[in-house]
């Protein structure tokens, strides 16, 4: 990966953040409840966790929400409930959605990780997740409503009438 140094520092933080987030008791309780609803099946669980992060957190860029980048623990001191704050608030951006998905999976022992997408200038452009339900790792897009576990983020169908992705 050839991110600029400040972007690489941000990425290192984001890649590690779910391992801290998973310690939050409410997130662990939510993960346990989803696990039971999924009948302890990792594939069903991943689909439910995707729905929680994708459909219950409205996508909004940090700049629109708070005027700048907002990454708990990186751009500001983390609060007590940062691991579930995006769910409580009901809106956040791609990295928060991916962090929640990955932390939910990790809480139940389902292998998952954050995934970066960079632009040509070495800037972190987008964050999604990946889950391992066998071989290989499957992409998990969390900002597009029609995305399903395993869908290539660029192959998610657009809305017929507008030609845009549904967010």
N, C-alpha and C positions, 0 to 999 in steps of 0.2 A: 504494500500500500504506500502511495507516495503523497500523503497528506502533508500540508505545511506544518511546521513544528507546533504552533498553537492549536491547530486542528487535531493533530495527533495526540496532544495532551488531553483534549476534550474527548476524543474517541476512547483513549485508554480508560478515562473515568467512566464513560457511558458503558463500556464493555464490562466493567467490574461492578457497576451500580446494582444490578439485580441480585447479586450475592449478598449485598447489604439489605436491600429491600425485603428479601425473603424472611428476614428476622422479625418483621413487624407482625404482631399477633393477629390483627384483623385481616391482613393479607393471607396469613397461614390458615385462618379459619375459613375464609372464602375459598381458598384452594382445596381444603378438606371437604367442604360442601360440594364443590364442583366435582371432585373425585368420586364422591358417593353418587351424585347425579349421573355421572358417566359410567356408573357400575364398575368402577375401578379399571376401566379400559383406557390405556394411554391415548389412543387415537380419538376416541370420543371426548376425552378430557381436553386434548389440544384444540378440538373444534369448539368446545364450550369456552375455554380460556380465550380463544380468538374472538368469539362473540362478545365476551365481557369487555375486552380491551377495544375492539373495533367499534361496537355498537353502543356502548354506554359512555364513551368519551367522545364528544363531538370534536372533530379535528379543527383546530384553530392555531395559527402560528403564534409563537411566543410574542413576536413583535406586535401583533394585533391585540393580544391579550394583556400584556404587561409593558409593552414598549421596547422590549429588548429580549435577548436570550435569557431564558429562565430554566436553569438546570440545578435542582436542589443538590447541594453538596459540592457544586462546581462553581456556579456563578453567584450563589448565595448560601448562607448558612442553612443547613437543612432543618426543617421543622420536625416536630414529633411524629407527624402522620404523613410525611412525604411519600412513603411507599404506596399509600392509597389516596393521596390528596387529589390526584387527577380524577379518580372515580367519584370522590365526594363532590368535587367541583363540577364534574360532568363535561369538562372541556380541557384540551391540552393538545400538544403537537405529537409528531411521530415518535420522538425519542421517549416520551412519557408512556405512550401506548405500548411501545415495544418493551420498555422496562417492566410494566405490569404483566404483560404476557409472559415474559421470560421468568420473572419472579414467581408467578403462579405455577408454572411448569416445574421450576426448581424445587418449590415447596413440596411437590408430590413425587419428586425423583424422576421426572420426565426431562431428559436432556434438552436444553434449549440455550440459545445464545443470541446476542445482539449482532446485527449485520449492518455494515456501513455501505453507503453508496456515495461516491465522491464525484465531483465535477472535474472538468479538465484543468481547473486552476488549483487543484489540490485542496479544495474546500469540502467539508462534509456537507453533502446536499440532502441526504435522507437517511433515516434509520428504520430498518425493519427487523424482523426476527427470523430465526430458523429453529426448527424442532427436529429431533431425531427419533423417528418411530420405527426405524429399521435402517436400511441403507438406501439412498444417501440422506444427508440433511435436507429437510424440506423448507423452502422459503415460506414465511408467514407475513403477508402484507396486512397492516393494521389500520391504514387510513382510507382504504377503498371498500365500500360496502359490499361489492360483489365478489371480493377476494375470498378465496377458500384456502385452507391449509394445502400447501404444495403448489399453488398457482404462482407462476412467474409474475412479479408485480407489473411488468409491461404487457402481459397478455390478458390482464383482467378486462372483461368487456366494458365498453363505454356505454353511456346512455344513448339509445337510438335517436331520440329527438334532439339532443344537444351535442352529441359527439364528445361529451365530457365524461370523466370518471365521476361516479357518485361518491361523495365524501360523507 
